[in-house]
């Protein structure tokens, strides 16, 4: 065996294992997200866009354009809202007229019913027809008023119940009167008293509520505070931008900015002028057509009340002085007071005059005095003939007053309907003009600043 065999090679040292280093955490405040790059680009674009004087020019150009647009939008909204307020005011005044018409027709019907009751047996066909027409108008006007103003619906429904009860009591009074039964007197008196104690409070509340609505809408239609504030601010912004630009560019007038300022000022002047004109129209309408309509309707309502109390006094047979004559005198005072008030207003009643109405009412007062004189001396039959005969003083003089006051009321109603909504077209046209001026001013301001920006480069 050979002694020179090779010795075994020594074992290799194993290489140390290498562990991967842990990821380096991102610096605080800089999240490593994909949105970082686009956000950085946007930030860089904004920085480049609005850096230095050119950037300020761009910012001020946007501010001037925004001021013009805001003025145009607010101005248009103000004038358009004024037109809508006038439309609502017209609806509110129409509701006032409806409620007053219901009031007058109820007492007109009562005047017819009580006067006809004095005759006994068959009624005067003309009076019966007038009563039926008045109550038919009451029913239809209540329905129309409830449809036109839902806020009045509950009160009008209660009024409709009172009117139906009144008609029922009058029908029973007529039936007993035709049979010559004295109980009919209690029914006709109860009908009239129910009308006054139950219907009057409802009607008075409705009149107050609808009159308040009309006056509130009249006030809203002519308010120019918002337009003035926004217009002044927009003008101030444009002027300040122009001053800043003049100092930077040494050009004292920028045509675009100056034109935009002129457009805003022209819109402001036009808007304020139109609102001032609306305010003048509102005051004229409120002080003439609207007030005249209200005064005339109240006077007519009180006149029918007086006529009914004249008949109720005779129905009471010798007891008129206890209640009915004082009620007649109270209604007479109301008529005279409102006719005196009518004389202070601009007459819109067509032919005739407030003085003519006063004269017509004075004729009825004298005729009523004759009725009371006859009844007071015990000539009840003679007083009834005076009060009910179509050819005698009370009926002829009252009919003359009723006809003259109705004609005057129609004149005031026509004027009211035309005058309330007359400024609406102008208000809406001006609203569109202000919107256009605001947009034009925005474009002019932007163009003027753009030119200076190009020159600055």
C-alpha positions as CSV (number, residue, x, y, z in Angstrom):
1,X,0.0,0.0,0.0
2,X,1.4,3.4,-1.0
3,X,2.4,5.9,1.8
4,X,1.9,9.0,-0.4
5,X,-1.9,9.2,-0.6
6,X,-3.3,12.8,-0.8
7,X,-4.6,14.3,2.4
8,X,-8.3,15.3,2.4
9,X,-9.0,19.0,1.7
10,X,-10.0,21.1,4.7
11,X,-13.8,22.1,4.8
12,X,-14.9,25.5,3.4
13,X,-16.1,28.1,5.7
14,X,-19.8,28.8,5.0
15,X,-20.6,32.3,3.7
16,X,-22.5,34.5,6.2
17,X,-26.2,34.9,5.4
18,X,-27.2,38.5,4.2
19,X,-30.4,40.0,5.5
20,X,-32.2,42.6,3.4
21,X,-32.1,46.0,5.0
22,X,-35.5,47.3,6.3
23,X,-37.2,49.9,4.1
24,X,-36.4,53.5,4.9
25,X,-39.5,55.2,6.3
26,X,-40.8,58.2,4.3
27,X,-40.0,61.5,6.0
28,X,-42.8,62.8,8.2
29,X,-45.3,65.1,6.4
30,X,-44.4,63.7,2.9
31,X,-46.6,60.6,2.3
32,X,-45.3,58.5,-0.5
33,X,-48.6,58.3,-2.5
34,X,-49.2,58.5,-6.2
35,X,-51.2,61.7,-5.8
36,X,-48.1,63.6,-4.8
37,X,-46.8,64.2,-8.3
38,X,-50.1,65.6,-9.7
39,X,-50.6,67.7,-6.6
40,X,-47.1,69.1,-6.9
41,X,-47.7,69.9,-10.5
42,X,-50.9,71.7,-9.7
43,X,-49.2,73.6,-6.9
44,X,-46.4,74.6,-9.3
45,X,-48.9,75.7,-11.9
46,X,-50.8,77.9,-9.5
47,X,-47.5,79.3,-8.2
48,X,-46.3,80.2,-11.7
49,X,-49.8,81.5,-12.7
50,X,-50.2,83.9,-9.8
51,X,-46.6,84.7,-8.9
52,X,-45.5,88.3,-8.8
53,X,-47.3,91.3,-10.5
54,X,-48.7,89.3,-13.4
55,X,-50.2,86.9,-10.9
56,X,-51.8,89.7,-8.9
57,X,-53.2,91.1,-12.2
58,X,-54.9,87.8,-12.9
59,X,-56.3,87.6,-9.4
60,X,-57.6,91.2,-9.6
61,X,-59.1,90.5,-13.0
62,X,-61.0,87.6,-11.6
63,X,-62.2,89.7,-8.7
64,X,-63.4,92.5,-11.0
65,X,-65.2,90.1,-13.2
66,X,-66.8,88.4,-10.2
67,X,-67.9,91.8,-8.8
68,X,-69.7,92.7,-12.0
69,X,-71.4,89.3,-12.3
70,X,-72.5,89.4,-8.7
71,X,-74.0,92.9,-9.2
72,X,-75.8,91.7,-12.3
73,X,-77.3,88.7,-10.6
74,X,-78.3,90.5,-7.4
75,X,-79.7,93.4,-9.4
76,X,-81.7,91.1,-11.6
77,X,-83.0,89.2,-8.6
78,X,-84.0,92.4,-6.8
79,X,-85.9,93.8,-9.7
80,X,-87.5,90.5,-10.6
81,X,-88.5,90.0,-6.9
82,X,-90.1,93.5,-7.0
83,X,-92.2,92.5,-9.9
84,X,-93.3,89.3,-8.1
85,X,-94.1,91.3,-5.0
86,X,-96.3,93.6,-7.0
87,X,-98.0,90.6,-8.4
88,X,-98.6,89.2,-4.9
89,X,-99.8,92.7,-3.8
90,X,-102.3,92.7,-6.6
91,X,-103.5,89.3,-5.5
92,X,-103.8,90.5,-1.9
93,X,-105.7,93.6,-2.8
94,X,-108.1,91.5,-4.9
95,X,-108.6,89.3,-1.8
96,X,-109.4,92.4,0.3
97,X,-111.9,93.4,-2.3
98,X,-113.5,90.0,-2.3
99,X,-113.9,89.9,1.5
100,X,-115.3,93.4,1.5
101,X,-117.8,92.4,-1.2
102,X,-118.9,89.4,0.9
103,X,-119.3,91.7,3.8
104,X,-121.4,94.2,1.8
105,X,-123.5,91.5,0.1
106,X,-124.4,89.8,3.4
107,X,-125.7,93.1,4.9
108,X,-127.3,94.0,1.6
109,X,-129.2,90.7,1.7
110,X,-130.2,91.4,5.3
111,X,-131.5,94.9,4.4
112,X,-133.6,93.3,1.6
113,X,-134.9,90.5,3.9
114,X,-135.8,92.7,6.8
115,X,-137.5,95.3,4.7
116,X,-139.5,92.8,2.8
117,X,-140.5,91.1,6.1
118,X,-142.4,94.3,7.0
119,X,-144.8,93.9,4.1
120,X,-146.0,90.4,5.1
121,X,-147.5,87.8,2.8
122,X,-146.0,88.1,-0.8
123,X,-142.7,89.9,-0.9
124,X,-141.7,92.5,-3.4
125,X,-140.3,90.5,-6.3
126,X,-137.5,93.0,-6.9
127,X,-136.4,92.8,-3.3
128,X,-136.5,89.0,-3.3
129,X,-134.5,88.9,-6.5
130,X,-131.9,91.3,-5.0
131,X,-131.7,89.2,-1.9
132,X,-131.2,86.0,-3.9
133,X,-128.6,87.6,-6.1
134,X,-126.7,88.9,-3.1
135,X,-126.6,85.5,-1.3
136,X,-125.6,83.8,-4.5
137,X,-122.7,86.2,-4.8
138,X,-121.8,85.5,-1.2
139,X,-121.5,81.8,-1.9
140,X,-119.5,82.1,-5.1
141,X,-117.2,84.8,-3.7
142,X,-116.5,82.7,-0.6
143,X,-115.5,79.8,-2.8
144,X,-113.3,82.0,-5.0
145,X,-111.7,83.7,-2.0
146,X,-110.8,80.3,-0.4
147,X,-109.3,79.1,-3.7
148,X,-107.3,82.4,-4.2
149,X,-105.9,82.6,-0.7
150,X,-105.5,79.2,1.1
151,X,-104.5,81.0,4.3
152,X,-108.0,82.3,4.6
153,X,-109.6,78.9,4.0
154,X,-110.5,78.0,7.6
155,X,-112.0,81.4,8.3
156,X,-114.0,81.3,5.1
157,X,-115.3,77.9,5.8
158,X,-116.6,79.1,9.1
159,X,-118.2,82.1,7.4
160,X,-119.9,79.8,4.9
161,X,-121.5,78.0,7.8
162,X,-122.8,81.2,9.3
163,X,-124.2,82.3,5.9
164,X,-126.0,79.0,5.5
165,X,-127.5,79.3,9.0
166,X,-128.6,82.8,8.2
167,X,-130.4,81.7,5.0
168,X,-132.1,78.9,6.9
169,X,-133.4,81.4,9.6
170,X,-134.6,83.8,7.0
171,X,-136.5,81.1,5.1
172,X,-138.2,80.1,8.4
173,X,-139.1,83.7,9.1
174,X,-140.6,84.1,5.7
175,X,-142.7,80.9,6.1
176,X,-144.1,82.1,9.4
177,X,-144.6,85.6,8.1
178,X,-146.7,84.4,5.1
179,X,-148.9,82.6,7.6
180,X,-149.2,85.7,9.8
181,X,-147.6,84.0,12.8
182,X,-145.8,86.4,15.2
183,X,-143.0,83.9,15.7
184,X,-141.6,85.0,12.4
185,X,-140.4,88.2,14.0
186,X,-138.2,86.2,16.4
187,X,-136.7,84.3,13.5
188,X,-135.9,87.4,11.3
189,X,-134.4,89.2,14.3
190,X,-132.4,86.2,15.3
191,X,-131.1,85.9,11.7
192,X,-129.9,89.5,11.6
193,X,-128.3,89.3,15.1
194,X,-126.6,86.0,14.2
195,X,-125.2,87.7,11.1
196,X,-123.7,90.5,13.1
197,X,-122.4,88.6,16.1
198,X,-120.9,85.6,14.2
199,X,-120.1,86.8,10.6
200,X,-118.7,90.3,11.5
201,X,-115.8,89.1,13.6
202,X,-114.7,86.7,10.9
203,X,-114.9,89.3,8.2
204,X,-113.1,91.9,10.2
205,X,-110.2,89.5,10.9
206,X,-110.0,88.5,7.3
207,X,-110.0,92.1,6.2
208,X,-107.2,92.9,8.6
209,X,-105.1,90.0,7.6
210,X,-105.4,90.5,3.9
211,X,-104.8,94.3,4.2
212,X,-101.6,93.6,6.1
213,X,-100.5,91.2,3.4
214,X,-101.2,93.8,0.7
215,X,-99.3,96.5,2.5
216,X,-96.3,94.1,3.3
217,X,-96.0,93.3,-0.4
218,X,-96.3,96.9,-1.4
219,X,-93.3,97.7,0.9
220,X,-91.3,94.7,-0.4
221,X,-91.8,95.8,-4.0
222,X,-89.9,99.1,-3.6
223,X,-87.1,98.1,-1.3
224,X,-83.7,99.0,-2.8
225,X,-81.4,98.4,0.1
226,X,-79.8,95.2,-1.2
227,X,-79.3,96.6,-4.7
228,X,-77.6,99.8,-3.4
229,X,-75.3,97.9,-1.1
230,X,-74.2,95.4,-3.7
231,X,-73.9,98.1,-6.4
232,X,-71.7,100.3,-4.3
233,X,-69.5,97.4,-3.3
234,X,-69.1,96.3,-6.9
235,X,-68.3,99.8,-8.0
236,X,-65.7,100.2,-5.2
237,X,-64.0,96.9,-6.2
238,X,-63.7,98.0,-9.8
239,X,-62.4,101.5,-8.9
240,X,-59.8,100.0,-6.5
241,X,-58.7,97.5,-9.1
242,X,-58.3,100.4,-11.6
243,X,-56.3,102.4,-9.1
244,X,-54.0,99.5,-8.3
245,X,-53.5,98.9,-12.0
246,X,-52.7,102.5,-12.8
247,X,-50.0,102.6,-10.1
248,X,-48.4,99.4,-11.4
249,X,-48.5,100.2,-15.1
250,X,-48.4,104.1,-15.0
251,X,-51.5,104.1,-17.3
252,X,-54.2,106.2,-15.6
253,X,-57.2,104.9,-17.5
254,X,-57.9,101.3,-18.4
255,X,-60.7,101.3,-21.0
256,X,-62.0,97.9,-20.1
257,X,-62.2,98.6,-16.4
258,X,-63.6,102.1,-16.9
259,X,-66.3,100.7,-19.2
260,X,-67.1,97.9,-16.7
261,X,-67.4,100.5,-13.9
262,X,-69.6,102.6,-16.1
263,X,-71.8,99.6,-16.9
264,X,-72.2,98.8,-13.2
265,X,-73.0,102.4,-12.3
266,X,-75.5,102.7,-15.1
267,X,-77.2,99.5,-13.9
268,X,-77.2,100.8,-10.3
269,X,-78.8,104.1,-11.3
270,X,-81.3,102.4,-13.6
271,X,-82.3,99.9,-10.9
272,X,-82.6,102.4,-8.1
273,X,-84.6,104.7,-10.4
274,X,-87.1,101.9,-11.3
275,X,-87.5,100.9,-7.6
276,X,-88.0,104.5,-6.7
277,X,-90.6,104.8,-9.4
278,X,-92.3,101.6,-8.1
279,X,-92.3,103.1,-4.6
280,X,-93.9,106.3,-5.9
281,X,-96.5,104.2,-7.8
282,X,-97.1,102.1,-4.7
283,X,-97.7,105.1,-2.5
284,X,-100.1,106.6,-5.1
285,X,-102.0,103.3,-5.5
286,X,-102.1,102.8,-1.8
287,X,-103.3,106.3,-1.1
288,X,-105.8,106.5,-3.9
289,X,-107.2,103.5,-5.7
290,X,-106.6,101.0,-2.8
291,X,-107.7,103.3,0.0
292,X,-110.6,104.6,-2.1
293,X,-111.8,101.0,-2.7
294,X,-111.5,100.2,1.0
295,X,-113.3,103.4,2.1
296,X,-116.1,103.0,-0.4
297,X,-116.8,99.4,0.5
298,X,-116.8,100.1,4.2
299,X,-119.2,103.0,3.6
300,X,-121.5,100.8,1.5
301,X,-121.4,98.0,4.1
302,X,-122.4,100.5,6.8
303,X,-125.1,101.9,4.6
304,X,-126.7,98.4,4.2
305,X,-126.4,97.9,7.9
306,X,-128.2,101.1,8.6
307,X,-131.0,100.2,6.1
308,X,-131.4,96.8,7.8
309,X,-131.5,98.4,11.3
310,X,-134.2,100.8,10.1
311,X,-136.4,97.8,9.1
312,X,-135.5,95.9,12.3
313,X,-136.6,98.9,14.4
314,X,-140.0,98.8,12.7
315,X,-140.2,95.0,13.2
316,X,-139.6,95.5,16.9
317,X,-142.9,97.6,17.0
318,X,-142.2,100.6,19.2
319,X,-139.0,99.3,20.6
320,X,-136.6,100.7,18.0
321,X,-135.2,103.3,20.4
322,X,-133.8,100.6,22.7
323,X,-131.3,99.1,20.3
324,X,-132.1,99.5,16.6
325,X,-132.0,103.2,16.3
326,X,-128.6,103.4,18.2
327,X,-127.3,100.8,15.8
328,X,-128.6,102.9,12.9
329,X,-126.9,106.0,14.2
330,X,-123.6,104.1,14.7
331,X,-123.8,102.9,11.0
332,X,-124.7,106.4,9.9
333,X,-121.6,107.8,11.7
334,X,-119.4,105.2,9.9
335,X,-120.9,106.1,6.5
336,X,-120.3,109.8,7.0
337,X,-116.8,109.4,8.4
338,X,-115.7,107.3,5.4
339,X,-117.4,109.6,2.9
340,X,-115.5,112.5,4.5
341,X,-112.3,110.4,4.1
342,X,-113.1,109.7,0.5
343,X,-113.2,113.4,-0.2
344,X,-109.5,113.7,0.8
345,X,-108.4,111.1,-1.7
346,X,-107.7,111.4,-5.4
347,X,-111.0,110.7,-7.1
348,X,-110.9,107.5,-9.2
349,X,-114.6,106.8,-9.3
350,X,-115.3,108.0,-12.8
351,X,-118.3,110.3,-13.2
352,X,-119.7,111.8,-10.0
353,X,-117.7,112.8,-6.9
354,X,-117.4,112.3,-3.2
355,X,-119.6,115.3,-2.6
356,X,-122.4,113.8,-4.8
357,X,-122.2,110.6,-2.6
358,X,-122.4,112.7,0.5
359,X,-125.5,114.5,-0.9
360,X,-127.2,111.2,-1.8
361,X,-126.6,109.8,1.7
362,X,-127.9,113.0,3.3
363,X,-131.2,112.5,1.3
364,X,-131.6,109.1,2.8
365,X,-130.9,110.4,6.3
366,X,-133.8,112.8,5.9
367,X,-136.1,110.1,4.6
368,X,-135.1,107.9,7.6
369,X,-135.9,110.7,9.9
370,X,-139.4,110.8,8.5
371,X,-139.9,107.0,9.1
372,X,-138.7,107.4,12.7
373,X,-140.9,110.5,13.3
374,X,-144.0,108.5,12.1
375,X,-143.2,105.5,14.2
376,X,-142.3,107.6,17.3
377,X,-145.8,109.2,17.3
378,X,-147.5,105.8,17.1
379,X,-148.2,105.8,13.3
380,X,-146.5,102.4,12.8
381,X,-148.5,101.6,9.7
382,X,-147.6,104.9,8.1
383,X,-143.9,104.3,9.0
384,X,-144.0,100.9,7.4
385,X,-145.5,102.3,4.2
386,X,-142.8,105.0,4.1
387,X,-140.0,102.4,4.6
388,X,-141.3,99.8,2.2
389,X,-143.0,101.6,-0.7
390,X,-140.8,101.7,-3.8
391,X,-141.9,105.2,-4.6
392,X,-141.3,106.7,-1.1
393,X,-138.3,108.6,0.2
394,X,-136.3,105.9,2.1
395,X,-136.3,103.4,-0.8
396,X,-135.7,105.9,-3.6
397,X,-133.0,107.9,-1.7
398,X,-131.2,104.7,-0.6
399,X,-131.4,103.3,-4.1
400,X,-129.9,106.5,-5.5
401,X,-127.0,106.3,-2.9
402,X,-126.5,102.6,-3.6
403,X,-126.3,103.1,-7.4
404,X,-124.0,106.1,-7.1
405,X,-121.6,104.4,-4.7
406,X,-121.6,101.2,-6.8
407,X,-120.6,103.2,-9.8
408,X,-117.8,105.0,-7.9
409,X,-116.6,101.7,-6.5
410,X,-116.4,100.2,-10.0
411,X,-114.2,103.1,-11.0
412,X,-111.9,102.7,-8.1
413,X,-111.7,98.9,-8.6
414,X,-110.8,99.4,-12.3
415,X,-108.0,101.9,-11.3
416,X,-106.7,99.5,-8.6
417,X,-106.5,96.5,-11.0
418,X,-104.6,98.5,-13.6
419,X,-102.4,100.5,-11.3
420,X,-101.1,97.7,-9.0
421,X,-99.7,95.6,-11.8
422,X,-98.7,98.4,-14.2
423,X,-95.0,98.6,-13.0
424,X,-94.4,94.8,-13.3
425,X,-93.3,94.9,-16.9
426,X,-90.8,97.7,-16.3
427,X,-89.4,95.9,-13.3
428,X,-88.9,92.6,-15.1
429,X,-87.4,94.4,-18.2
430,X,-85.0,96.2,-15.9
431,X,-84.1,93.0,-14.2
432,X,-82.9,91.5,-17.5
433,X,-81.1,94.7,-18.4
434,X,-79.1,94.6,-15.1
435,X,-78.2,91.0,-15.7
436,X,-76.9,91.9,-19.1
437,X,-74.9,94.9,-17.8
438,X,-73.3,92.7,-15.1
439,X,-72.2,90.1,-17.7
440,X,-71.0,92.8,-20.1
441,X,-69.1,94.5,-17.3
442,X,-67.5,91.2,-16.4
443,X,-66.3,90.7,-19.9
444,X,-65.0,94.3,-20.2
445,X,-63.1,94.1,-17.0
446,X,-61.5,90.8,-18.0
447,X,-60.5,92.2,-21.4
448,X,-59.0,95.4,-20.0
449,X,-56.9,93.5,-17.5
450,X,-55.8,91.0,-20.1
451,X,-54.4,93.7,-22.3
452,X,-52.4,95.2,-19.5
453,X,-51.1,91.7,-18.7
454,X,-50.0,91.2,-22.3
455,X,-48.2,94.6,-22.2
456,X,-46.5,93.8,-18.9
457,X,-45.0,90.7,-20.4
